[in-house]
Amino acid sequence: MIKNEAMQTVLTGVPIPLVLVAADEHVQILNPEAEKLLGYGLTGRHYISVLRQPILLDCVEAVLRDAAPGETRYISNEAGRETTYLVTCAPVTLETPGTGAIISFNDVTLREEAGQMRRDFVANVSHELRTPLTALLGFIETLSGAAKDDAAARTRFLEIMETEATRMNRLVGDLLSLSRVESEERIRPNDMVDVEVLVRSAVQSLSALALAENVQIVVKVDESSMKAPGDSDQLLQVFTNLIENAIKYGGRNKTVEVNLSISTNENSLRGPGVRVEVIDHGAGIDPQYLPRLTERFYRVDSHRSREMGGTGLGLAIVKHIINRHRGRLRISSATGEGSKFSVVLPIRKA
């Protein structure tokens, strides 16, 4: 038998929401965390008016009736975000006659979200791979049968098969890259790299694509020294991705601007930083889509993105790389006004 005063002391010191319901079905104690979750001034009220959610009420009722522990879930909403709690109800014998129930709330929101993200990721990968695989299998079947002796059809089908196989290879490459970047995200790079050299290297590697699209890439550098702590291969991947997107989505016969500058007091970094801006003058992006651009497999125009060879993972990889460098990615755009992708990298190690 536990004294109420001792129970009050114990519950107050526990850092998760705890509620004690007495045998008379009234709430006897709520610790501070429970008051934050459920509300204040609830002591002494019937547990039905405090807990409210039917599945939780059924669990508490079963504990009070059968003196056997139970488990359920409690869904709440905090600052517009749905939160999920794993709730454990256990019987407890108090000073007052009969069996009460102690109810604990364990926040499992992050675990639930991670699980949903994994399920969505697997579903998206399966979808992205199924389309080219289905096309390849269909063409192979056709070439093995009706079009076996049709030279023109064979040539056309083989070209499409090469395109689909290249798309799958690019997707697998991006998946491996994303996995590698995520595994290293907590390890901050120590090497000093010349950001201008990396940007110019990215521009050079994309010169053939720019020529094919008749796009002029203009690089403007404000300072002579553009060095920052970083992983040269990963940062080259960032700049290549952003400039390539600007060429592809900015439109033919346009100009892509790449501006490099030093910010002596970058508020978002609490210190100086190197800023790289990639600006195109294309159709732009509706601002409502901007917050989701770095999500895996998110595309504003799925058909156009696939036609251009996009996997939907490029900006997700960019985001993780910049996070690893403790930098910032800012995107601004408006329909008909082009887009600006800004990368800011800290100069000093934190």
N, C-alpha and C positions, 0 to 999 in steps of 0.2 A: 504494500500500500504506500503510495507516494503522497506526501503532504503538498497541498496546493502552493504554499510559499516556495518550497524547494523546486517545484515544477515551473513556477513563474521565473525563478532565477535561471534555471537551465535553459528554458526556451528563449529568454531574452538574449542570451549569449550566442545562440546558433545563427549563422549567417544565411540561412535559407528560410523562406516563409513556413511557419508552423502554427497550427491552430489546435487548440484543445477543446473538445466537445464533451461535456459532462454527461452522466447517465440520464439526466433529465432532458437531454437533447438541446440544451442551450450552450452557446459558446462561452466558455469560461475564461480562456486566455487566447490572445493573439500576440505573437511577438512583433517587434517593429517591422520586420521584413514582410510579414503577413498583412500588416496594416497598410503598407505601401501598395501591396498587390490588391487587397480586397476593399480597403477603405478604413476610415477611422470611426471610433465610437460604436463599434459593433459588439463589444463585450456585453453578455447578458441576453442577446437576441437568439431566437431559435435558429439552428444551423441552416434550415431551409431558406430563410431570408438572407443569409450571409453568403452561402456557397452557390445556390441557385441552379447551377447547371445539372440537368437530370442525371447524367451518368455518374457524376460525383456524388450527388445526393443518394443514389442507389448504393454506391460503395459504402458511404458512411452508415447508412441504415443497416446494411448487412453486418458491418462490424459491431454496431451497437446491439444488434439482435443475436448474432451468433458468436461474438467474441473471437472472430477469426480475421486475420489480416486480409487486405484487399489492395488492388492496384488499378488505377484508371488514368485518364488524361483530363487536363483542364486547359481550355483555350482562352487566352486573354488578348487584349489589344493595347499596346503601349506606343504612344506617339505615332499612330497610324500604321504600326507594324504588328502583325499577328505573332503572338508568342505562344509556345506550347510548353506545358509543364507535365512531367510525369509525377502523378500523385500517389503516395503510399498512405494507406489508412491502417492503423494498428490499434488493437485494444490496449487499454491501460486501466489499472485499478487505482482509484483515488481515495481521498479521505471520505468523500461522500459515498453513500451506498451505491452499488452497481458498477457496471463496466462503462468507462468512457472511451473516447476515440481520439488519438493524436494523428493529425493530418499534416504531412510534409509535402512541399511543392519543390520539385527539382526541375530547373529550367533546362529543357533539352532543345531549345529553338535552333541553336547553331548546328546541333547534330542532325536535326530534322532537315534543315536547309541544305546541309552538306549531302545528305542522302538523296534529296530531291535533285540537287545539282548533278550528282553522279548518274542518277537515272536519266535525266534529261540529256546528259552528255553522251551516254551510251546510245540512247535513241537517235540523237542527231548524227553521231558517227555512223550508225547502222544505215540511216537514211541516205547520208551523203555517199556511202560506198555502194549501196544497193543500186542506185540509178546507173552509174557507169558499168557495174558488173552485169546488170540486166541487159544493157545495150551490147556489151561484149559477147555475152552468151547468145543473144539473138543473132548477131552478125556471124558468129562462128557457125551457128546452126544453118544460117542461110548460105554461107560459103561452102558448107559441106554438102548442101543439097541443091536447091534450085539454081543458085548463082555460081555453081562450081566451075562452069565453063564460060561464064560471062566475064570477059576481061575488064570491061568498063565498070561493071558493078563491083568486081573484086577490088579494083583500084580505089573506088570511092569508099567502099566499106572499110578497107584497110586504113585509109586516112582517118576515118571517124574512129576506128578502134584505137589508133595511135593517140588521138586526142583524148579519148576516154581513159586510156591507160596512163597517159601523162597526168591527167587530172587526179587519178587515184594515187599515183606516185607522189604528187605534190601534196595531197591531203595527208598521206602517211608521213611525209617529211615534216609537215607542219605539226602533226600530232606528236611526233618524237621531239621536235623543237620545243613545243609547249611543255611537254613533260619534263624535259631537261631544265628549262627555265624555272619552272615551278619548284623543282627539287633544289635549285640553287638560290631561291629568292631571299632566303634569310642570310646568305653569305655575301657580305658586301665586298665588291672588288677593291683591290689595293693598288693596282698598277695605275700610273699616270698616263693618260692617252691624249693625243692631240685631236681635238674634236674637228677642227677644220680639215685636217688630213683625211679623217674618216668620212666627212661629208663629201669632199671632192672625190674620194675613192668610190663612194656610192653613185655620184653623178656620172663618173666615168663608166662604171659597170652598166649604167642604164642609157648610155649614149645611143646604142643601136635602137632601143625602143623609142627614145625621144625622136630620133631621125625618122623612124617609120611613121610616127604620129605627127611629124612636122611641129614638134614642141620645142621651144627654146627654154633652156634651164639657165637662169641667171643667179649666180651666187654672189652675195654681198657680205663682206666681212668688216666689222667695225674695229676690231682690235687685232694686234699682231700675235698675241699669245692666247690660245684657246684651250688650255690644258685643264683636265679634270680627272679625278679618280674614276676608273671605269674598266670594263671588259671590252676590249677593242672589237672582238668578233660580234658580241651581242649588240653593241652600239651601232656597228656597221649594218647589222640586220635591221635595227630600228630606222635608221636614215634611209636605207634602201627601200624598205616597205613604204614609208611615208612619201618618198619622192616618186616611187613607182605608182602608187595610188593617185598622186597628183597628176601624173602624166596620163594615166588611163581614164580617170574620171573628170579631169579638167577639160577634156575635149581636144580635138585636133586643131592644129594651127593656133595654139594658144601659148602663153608664157607661164612657166612655173618659177616662182621666186623662192630662193632659199637664203634666209637672212640669219647671220650669226652675230651675236653681240654679247657683251658682258654686262650683267646687272650687278651693281655693287652692293645693293641691299634688296635681295629678293625676299619679300615678306613670307611667301609660302615655304621658303627654305630656312628662314631666320639667318640669312647670311648671303654672301655673294654667290652668283651662279652663272653658268653659260647657257644662253638661250639660243635655240635653233628653231626658226619658224619656216614651215613649208606652206607656201601659199599658191593656190591655183585660182583660175578665173573661169571656172566651169559653171554648171547649173546650180551648184550649191546643194545644201541639205536642209530640209525643214528642221528648225530648232527642236521640235518635239522628239525627233529621233536621236539627237546628239547624246543624251545620257546612256543610251543602250549600244552605242557603236563599238565599245570595247568588250561586249558580251560575246562569248563563244558562239559561233555560227549565226550571229545576228547580221542580217543584211537589210538595208533599206529597200533595195531592188534586187531580189533574189535572182531573177532571170538574167539581168544585165551582169550581175556579179559573176555568175557561173560562166556566162559567155566570155568574160574577160579572164577566166582562169582563177577567179578568187575562191578560196576555201572557206572563208568566213572566220578564219582563225588569226589572220594577220595582226589586227589591232589588239586582240587579246594577248598575243605574244608581246607586242610592243608595250602594252600596259604592265605586264609582269616584269619585263626587262627594266623598265623605268622605275618600277617599285623596288627592284633589287638595288638600283643605284641611288635610292632615296630621292629620286627626282620627281617631277610633276609633268603630267600631260594635260594640255588644255586644248579644247576643240571649239572653234567658233565658226558659224556658217549661217547663211540665210539663202533662201531660194532665189536663184538668179544672180547671186552676188559672190559665188565661189566659196572656198573653204580655207581655213587657216588651222594648221596643226602645230602647236608650240610645245617643244620639249625643253624643260629647264633642268639642268644638272648642277648639283652643288659642287663648288670648287674646293672647299675644305672638307676634310673627313670629319664626320660627327663623332 
